[in-house]
């Protein structure tokens, strides 16, 4: 909202001084519309404020900018000349302002929280590609699992939907969680056996690797594959899921491996997945306070994440 108060110009003391930007904006609106009342409505001012601004400009320049006839106004030659220059100048300022605001939004650092195992084994190995494709975007990766709040300095989060989402949170699905037994390739014959029907099964003496962060992993896999009940619950338990996967790499036993988190090790031959992978009923999502707007940082990140599957 502009004030209706326009101060007298002091051009005689400083002939190079530009007129008030506020007065020029009033003149621009009046010149485009050739109507002081419509200009006042556009700028949320009074008719009198527009009229005074134009009068001050005319007094400063010593020229009439409008011809006033029968309650209507028409631009003079001088008015058309000034109107074109003012309009072009204001448009350049508007465009520059929009560009700088967009640049500021892109340049600010966004904080992306990701579940630790997925962060270490899937996201970080691929992150250099994201930085190469989007060098203008600044995203800071932090490890975090389970419930969180966007008020804690987190802008975006990647989570498995195995807990109630924060209030007002928007979720964009990334991929379904697919799991399967994994171990070192040189332990396959020792820990897996063929059943009478030719299907591959876990050996009853295979050491299973567990984690406190996913205690239901083996039971969920068995239920999804109709595998025989796992009588051998004994096996080493780790504080974090990531450690159980590292223990499998080290040859300590068989772990439940999510596809996205072991795919690189399987591709390189570090781990083997002899029974494949099945969906466990959960999925990973990109969480944000609102739905990602087109071309925004969350939207660009979302497109890139989905392309990694």
C-alpha positions, 0 to 999 in steps of 0.5 A, spaced: 500 500 500 502 506 498 501 513 501 497 518 498 503 523 500 507 525 495 512 530 496 514 536 492 520 534 487 527 539 488 529 539 481 531 546 481 537 544 486 538 538 483 536 537 475 539 530 475 535 527 480 530 522 478 522 523 480 519 519 485 519 512 483 512 511 487 510 517 482 512 514 476 509 507 478 502 512 479 504 515 472 505 508 469 498 505 471 495 511 469 498 511 462 497 504 461 489 505 462 488 512 460 484 512 466 486 515 473 480 511 477 482 504 474 490 506 476 488 508 483 484 501 483 490 497 481 495 500 486 490 501 491 490 508 492 485 514 491 483 517 485 486 524 488 493 520 489 494 518 482 492 525 480 497 529 485 502 524 482 501 526 475 501 533 477 507 533 480 511 530 474 508 535 470 510 540 474 517 537 475 518 536 467 514 543 465 510 539 460 503 536 460 503 529 460 495 528 459 490 532 455 484 532 460 477 532 456 470 531 459 472 527 465 477 523 460 485 523 460 489 522 453 496 521 453 500 527 450 506 526 445 510 527 451 506 523 455 507 517 450 514 518 450 515 518 458 510 512 458 514 508 454 521 509 458 517 508 465 514 502 462 520 499 460 524 501 466 519 498 471 518 491 467 526 490 467 526 492 475 520 487 475 524 481 471 530 482 475 527 482 482 523 475 479 530 472 477 534 474 483 528 471 488 528 465 484 536 465 484 535 466 492 530 460 493 535 455 489 541 458 492 539 457 499 541 450 503 536 445 503 536 440 509 535 433 506 534 427 512 535 420 510 534 413 513 542 412 515 542 405 511 539 408 505 543 414 506 550 410 506 549 404 501 544 407 496 544 415 496 551 417 498 554 413 492 549 416 487 549 423 490 555 426 486 551 425 479 546 429 482 551 434 484 553 434 477 546 435 474 544 440 479 550 444 481 546 450 482 542 446 488 545 446 495 542 440 499 545 438 505 545 430 507 543 428 514 542 421 517 535 420 521 530 415 521 523 414 524 518 420 526 521 427 525 518 434 525 519 439 519 520 445 525 527 441 527 531 444 521 529 439 516 526 441 509 525 434 506 526 427 508 526 420 505 523 415 510 520 408 509 512 409 511 512 404 517 510 409 522 505 415 522 507 421 518 507 428 521 501 432 521 500 436 514 506 432 511 506 430 503 508 424 501 511 422 494 512 415 493 519 413 491 520 405 490 517 399 494 521 396 499 524 389 496 527 384 501 531 378 500 536 373 504 544 376 502 550 373 504 557 372 501 558 368 494 563 363 497 558 361 503 552 359 498 553 352 498 554 352 506 548 356 507 543 354 502 540 348 500 535 345 494 529 342 497 525 336 494 521 340 489 528 343 486 526 350 490 532 353 494 531 354 501 535 357 507 539 351 510 537 350 517 544 351 520 545 358 516 546 363 521 541 369 521 543 376 522 538 380 526 538 388 527 534 391 533 532 397 528 528 391 524 527 386 528 521 383 524 525 383 518 526 375 517 519 374 519 516 379 514 520 375 509 518 368 511 511 370 511 511 374 504 515 368 501 511 362 504 518 360 507 518 354 512 517 357 519 524 359 521 526 355 527 533 358 527 532 364 531 539 364 534 544 368 530 548 375 532 544 381 533 546 388 531 544 395 534 543 397 527 541 394 520 547 397 517 551 393 521 547 386 519 549 388 512 556 389 513 556 383 517 554 379 511 559 382 507 564 380 512 561 372 511 558 372 518 551 370 516 545 371 512 542 378 512 535 380 510 537 385 504 533 390 501 534 391 494 536 398 493 541 398 499 545 391 497 544 392 489 551 395 488 554 389 492 550 384 488 552 387 482 559 387 484 559 380 486 561 382 494 554 379 496 549 374 493 542 374 493 540 367 491 533 367 492 531 374 489 527 379 492 520 380 494 516 386 496 515 387 504 509 391 503 512 398 505 515 403 501 520 409 501 517 416 500 520 423 499 516 427 505 515 435 504 511 440 508 507 441 502 506 438 495 513 440 490 511 445 486 513 445 478 521 446 477 522 447 485 528 444 489 523 438 491 520 437 485 527 437 481 530 432 487 524 428 486 525 427 479 532 425 480 530 420 485 525 416 481 530 416 475 535 412 480 530 406 480 
